[in-house]
Amino acid sequence: MSSITEPSLELFFLGSDLKMDRPNEQTITKEFIIKHTITFKKQLLNELKSASNQVTLLIDKECVSIEDIIATDGDVKAILKDDEQVLFTGYISTNFSWTITQRGKQAL
């Protein structure tokens, strides 16, 4: 895959437990996605596309969508794009973990 230059992560909150003033559809723009942290983990079996393919990336702790992701009990659909090209579609795992890096960023 070529270099990703204009990443964005579109979020669709499918639960009904967001705060009243928070939108069900949110976009995390490239300013909050840490450069060079997007990695794809493909899990193919006999050349079939697997539903367990994964993407990981780092999001700046200043991104307000992080609070909504943590607070919801509903599913969050995510679409990773590079400009308008869809790179990955899936759901945010409820098995997320936080890590502290040298830059003070947090992983999702």
C-alpha positions, 0 to 999 in steps of 0.5 A: 500500500502506498503512503497515506497522506490525508487520513480520516476516521469516520465514526458512526455511534449506533447506540443511543447513549451519547450525551445530548449535545454529541453527534451520532456521526463524527469524523476524526481528521488527520490532525488527530491521527498520529502520522505513520501509526496506521497499521493493517493486520490482514488475517486471510485464510485460503485467500478469503477475506476475513472479517477479523482483519484489523487496523490499529492507529494512534489518536491524539489525546486532545481528540474529543471523540475519544470520550464518546468512544469510551462512554458508549456501550453501543457499537461504533462503526468506523470507516478509515479513509485516505482523502475519499478512498475507503481503506477499511471498514469495521467496528471499534473493538471494545477490547481497546487499551491505552498506552503512553508513548514518548509523545504523550499520545494515547492509542485506540 
